[in-house]
C-alpha cells in the first residue's frame, strides 16, 4: 500500500512539475528565464496563467514584455483584455501595436495570423509591410466592444510613441467601428505623417459617421496622391455634399487617371440634376471605370426617361464591370429584367465584390427586396451566402423569417453565413 501511495505521489509530481516550472521561472532574476516562461505560458494556452503574464507585461526588460503580450494574445479570452490595455501604455511602440492587435483579435478572431511573433524586430518589419495595403475588414454590427478597449485604442491614435503605432491604432479603430475614437482620428488628420493620415481617413470611412465627413474636405487638395485618392473615396462613401464642387473639378481636370475615376464614382453616389450632362459625356468614355461610374450616376438620378439610354449602353458594352453598373442603373430606373444579371454576378469570384454592393443598395427598395427571397433560398451556394449579407444590411423585420429558414440550409457554410446575417439584421433593426 505504501509503495502504491509513493508511486502515485511520484506520478502527480511528474505531471504537475512541468506546469509549475514556467510560473517559477517567471520570477527568475534572469530575464532569459522570464522570457522563456512567458513563451511557455502562451503555448499552454490557459486563462489561469493570465495573472502571471500580466505581471510580466510590467517587466523592466523589453523582450520579456513583448513575449508576455504575445502569449496573452494567444490565450485570447476576455481576461486577456485588461493586461493588453495596460500594454498599450508601454513606451516601446511595437509593444503598443502588439497590444492593439491583440484586442482587435479578440473581437475579430484570426486578425492576428498564425506564426505571429513577439520578437520586436520581426514585428516592426511586419507592421511596415501591413501599411502597404488597405485592410477592408470590420467587425460585425452585432459585436459590442468594451468601452475600455475603445478608450485605450483612441489614446494610442494620438499618443502612440511612434507614427507606426499611431497608424496601427487608427486602423484598429476602423476595424472595431470605434465611433468614440472619431475625435482622435480627426486630430490625426492634421498629422504630417502620410501613413497616419491614410489610416485615419480609412478608419473614418469604415465608422461611417456622415457628420464628420466635411471635416476631411481640406485633404481633397493634398499633395500626396494616395491621401487625395483615399479622401475622394471617403467623400463618396460618406455622401459629403460639401465636397461636390471639388469632386467635379477633379473629375474634369485632375492629371491623375485614378483621381478622375474616383471623383466621378463619388459624384455618382450623390448625383445632382445638373450633373446629368457630365454623366452622359462619360457614359461613352474610353475608360471602363468612367463608363461604369457615369451609368451609376444616371441610375441614381432616377429619371425614368434615361432608362433606354442605359439599356442601349448595356447592349453596346463589352466589359463586365461597366455592364454590371449599367444593370444596376437599369434596375434603379425600374427595369427589373436586369436584376438576374446582378444575381449572376454573385457567382463570379472576380465580380461578386461589384454585384454585392449594388444589391445592398437596390434591396432598400421593397420591390427588389421581395424578389431576393427566392434566390436566397433556391439559388447557388454563392448566391445564398452573398444575399444573406445583402439582406443583413438592407432587410426589414419581415426578412428575419427568410434568414431563419436559411440557417437550416444543408450546406454548413451557407447556414453559418445565414446565422451571422440574422444576428446582424437583428442588431440593426432593434438598434
Secondary structure by P-SEA (a helix, b strand, c coil): caaaaaaaaaaaaaaacccaaaaaaaacccaaaaaaaaaaaaaaccccaaaaaaaaaacccaaaaaaaaaaaaaaccccccaaaaaacccccaaaaaaaaaaaaaaaccccccccccccaaaaaaaaaaaacccccccccccccccaaaaaaaaaaccccccaaaaaaaaaaaaaaccccaaaaaaaacccccaaaaaaaaaaaaaacccccccccccccccccaaaaaaaaaaaaaaccccaaaaaaaaacccccaaaaaaaaaaaaacccccaaaaaaaacccccaaaaaaaaaaaaacccccaaaaaaaaaaacccaaaaaaaaaaaaaaccccaaaaaaaaaaccccaaaaaaaaaaaaccaaaaaaaccccccccaaaaaaaaaaaaacccccaaaaaaaacccccaaaaaaaaaaaaaaaaaaac
